[in-house]
Amino acid sequence: MHSTIYRDNGQLLMEKVSLQSIADKFGTPCYVYSKTALELNYHAYVNALKSHPHLVCYAVKSNSNIAVLQSLAKLGCGFDIVSIGELERVLIAGGNPSKIVFSGLGKTADEMSRALDVGIHCFNVESESELRLLNKTAEEKGLKAPISIRVNPDVNAKTHPYISTGLKEDKFGIDINQALDVYQDAASMSNINIVGLDCHIGSQIVEKSPFVDTMKRLLELADTLNEQGITLNHVDIGGGLGVRYQNESIQSVDQYMRAILPLLEGRSETLIVEPGRSMTANAGVLLTEVLYVKVTEHKNFAVVDAAMNDMLRPSLYQAWMDVQNVETNVNQQEKTYDVVGPVCESGDFLAKSRQLTVKEGDCLCLFSAGAYGFVMSSNYNSRPRVAEIMVNEDSAFVIRQRETLEELIKGEHLLPEQ
Ligand SMILES: *Cc1c(COP(=O)(O)O)cnc(C)c1O
């Protein structure tokens, strides 16, 4: 649990605000983020990397609310984007275009064009076809596109298969053994400017060794490129640092960085990191009300007002997320519950077999929900998307209104009467 979220006199607080008061004031379900936690998480990276030139590019896809981006942009944070939508969000939030790296294996010409216009730091290129399209797009504008090649280092990140991205059989990047050829191609293109080398091996990685192995492979390639007259300004190790959801023994950001920084000693390349989850996960929670307590012969269910459409991680990855009552119930009997939503799928659950003391009307807090939470939400079952709240010290701000039923069908049309 993050130090900005704690229990005092039986009440869960975020910074100086009680989570029950947020549920009362703004309704449930809602996501609640701590601005201080975001800032602390960013500073953890900056402090850990201070001995070497670096750029922290927050992976926008983990939580793309513009107030979250604004809070980080204010501190000088860079951004890792994967779409034009994320680019526009960063710009609206006041992000510096020259600190943006553009990842993703399916960039369109329109997306490249906009990113070239605003002058991003680097395109992380994932295929030769993409490289050719980028060269052509830049040529039409009379510009040079700054690039790195995203290599696939064939390192096992030892994480859930859906979020492992650095194995030979994954769809991402260019096989590190073929990267030299692609770099030589790139060097011969008139509107491409090689600036770096990139990779991203997966997410929720709880060991240091995959990062160390990856960095070694990247630097070997950087040396080979150097011998060929291709010099790099930066090496980008991607994101993927794990966070504590349950009782995983997690390294601190500092420990992860201390494992890879010695490899860069005496080298001039700037280190770029693209953290997402480790910046936002433990800075946010999801609040949800218990609608019904349903006791059956086999199981007890706490039916809550949040569902898989609001928080997909448990259904999609069998992710374990901590659930606690926002107010400690001293008079209630503890029982084992499955915490489930109202969506018509048995895969719709937030937590299984948890010891809880709940009664109908209670507010539950789902922890570590700041990353890959709201951003993965949908309108499945025609459920309006929930509100997002940002807490800062003793204040709470709505940073995204709850969707209305009108907004739910916005853009839909009935057929004309025949
Ligand atoms: C998702 C992603 C990240 C962030 O990963 P986390 O595990 O959230 O830190 C960074 N870079 C790229 C290219 C990504 O796709």
The ligand as an SDF file (V2000), in Angstrom:
LIG
                    3D

 15 15  0  0  0  0  0  0  0  0999 V2000
    3.0420   -0.5230  -21.9930 C   0  0  0  0  0  0  0  0  0  0  0  0
    4.3430    0.0280  -22.3840 C   0  0  0  0  0  0  0  0  0  0  0  0
    5.1540    0.6550  -21.4380 C   0  0  0  0  0  0  0  0  0  0  0  0
    4.7990    0.7500  -19.9790 C   0  0  0  0  0  0  0  0  0  0  0  0
    4.7990   -0.4870  -19.3460 O   0  0  0  0  0  0  0  0  0  0  0  0
    4.5650   -0.5860  -17.7670 P   0  0  0  0  0  0  0  0  0  0  0  0
    4.6200   -2.0200  -17.4670 O   0  0  0  0  0  0  0  0  0  0  0  0
    3.2250    0.0040  -17.4920 O   0  0  0  0  0  0  0  0  0  0  0  0
    5.6630    0.1910  -17.1160 O   0  0  0  0  0  0  0  0  0  0  0  0
    6.3400    1.2140  -21.8710 C   0  0  0  0  0  0  0  0  0  0  0  0
    6.7220    1.1470  -23.1770 N   0  0  0  0  0  0  0  0  0  0  0  0
    5.9720    0.5370  -24.1090 C   0  0  0  0  0  0  0  0  0  0  0  0
    6.4340    0.4910  -25.5090 C   0  0  0  0  0  0  0  0  0  0  0  0
    4.7590   -0.0340  -23.7470 C   0  0  0  0  0  0  0  0  0  0  0  0
    4.0190   -0.6540  -24.6790 O   0  0  0  0  0  0  0  0  0  0  0  0
  1  2  1  0
  2  3  1  0
  2 14  2  0
  3  4  1  0
  3 10  2  0
  4  5  1  0
  5  6  1  0
  6  7  2  0
  6  8  1  0
  6  9  1  0
 10 11  1  0
 11 12  2  0
 12 13  1  0
 12 14  1  0
 14 15  1  0
M  END
$$$$
